[in-house]
Amino acid sequence: MNLHSDSPEKPSQRALFVATSVPENEQRSASGFHRRQRLLIDAIKSVCTDIEVLLYVLPGPEATSETTRQSIQERLCRLWEGRFTVTLCEREKYSEGSTYWRQFFEPALSFFKQPDYATQAGERQVAALNACLERKPDFIFVHRLLSVPPVLLTREDLPPVFMDMDDVEHVAFIRSVAQPPMWPSKRLEYLRIPALMYGERQAIRRCAATFVCSETDRLKLQQLYSTRRVVAIPNAIAAKQQSDTLTDARTLLLLGDYSYAPNHAGAEFFIDKVWPRVIAAVPDARITIAGLRSELLRHASAPPPGINFPGFVTDLDAAYAAARIVVCPILSGGGTRVKIMEAAAYGKPIVSTTIGAEGIQLENEHEILLRDSPERFAEGCIQLLRDHAAAATMGKRAAQAIQARYERSHVVAKLADVLQNPSRASRSGKRP
């Protein structure tokens, strides 16, 4: 089999998918993180008949037992609707230690010594990859930079390697360090950035193609690392059946997985700094803050007036139907937000921070409202709560834009085409 063949009649037969996380259950599979992972898997399935998943798992007594392996394999076959073989390998244990050298300076000297990446950079992790290579995969798909250390450290010959970098990691890291709380030594974490960028550069150069969420990220990496093998594969959404009417209720909706730090910080920002302004101006306003691990939010046990914390919602159609406005108050992180695309597909007007909507082609003031300060964010919400007609018009425009630009089947087909024909990655954009 020739992976570089242009003939669609000769798909790859075997792929190795390398990851550090897969959905734990149906609820987790609904998160934006795992929905993008499913999009990648669907593209791989379209060109492969055999997919092995090498999963690096947290250490534990039963972490790599046959019972655990079989359970994960059965779950993935059900959730991802296909046939998968799972191989498990424990991550290395990592302790930052109590010294400044261990905590700040050692990670600054090596990508492979940084906390997120050291756990996949040991001899066992490389050996697990090498064992998978003995089964002769036609290509390797690396899920996120977290999974790349064994690929960079192995001395074995590799088939074509592809990587999805849904976040530009050094950008997400810089933004996370800049967020409160701050302490005297926190700025020393910036010392990690050159080594982190070295890891990004080495991974991108090692791959036949690296996939990112947006043209913004593609151009950034293309220019920064002098490569043309970066391809924008946006998050995508299936078309939704829209209601012809927008609810008259003055209701807002915030969805997310609050174990993800940017979602957690964004929700706290909205509750503490935006919501008091909204409810002071619109006393009958109400907001539902729903999603996984909402109990982690500081106010979940004693909600402020007008806020409801229902936890994980299984009926998204009903949740969106009950909302006039969807908010995305994200202050850090990277990639693009599936929830914004989903809300737009439902025909909902959206108020978001600039970072929250980064990389998504929605026109400010026309298809979305972008607001960054608490005052301006509240003003956007109040404007749409008071003006039903303006809210309905913006929602319809957002739906039309998302359906035209981010239809899921087209995105899956684009990714599958690059997997079959890696040389096309270098033709995905103009030279910087």
Secondary structure, DSSP 8 states (H G I E B T S, - for coil): --TT---TTS--SEEEEEES---SSHHHHTSHHHHHHHHHHHHHHTT-SEEEEEEEE---TTTT-HHHHHHHHHHHHHHTTS-EEEEEEE-------SSHIIIIIHHHH-GGGSHHHHTT-SHHHHHHHHHHHTT--SEEEEESGGG-HHHHH--S----EEEE-SS-HHHHHHHHHHSS---TTGGGGGGGHHHHHHHHHHHHHHSSEEEESSHHHHHHHHHHTT-S-EEE----B------SS--SS-EEEEE--TTSHHHHHHHHHIIIIIHHHHHHHSTT-EEEEESTTGGGSTTTTS--TTEEEEES-S-HHHHHHT-SEEEE---S--S--HHHHHHHHTT--EEE-TTTTTT----BTTTBEE--SHHHHHHHHHHHHH-HHHHHHHHHHHHHHHHHH-BHHHHHHHHHHHHH-GGGGGGSS---
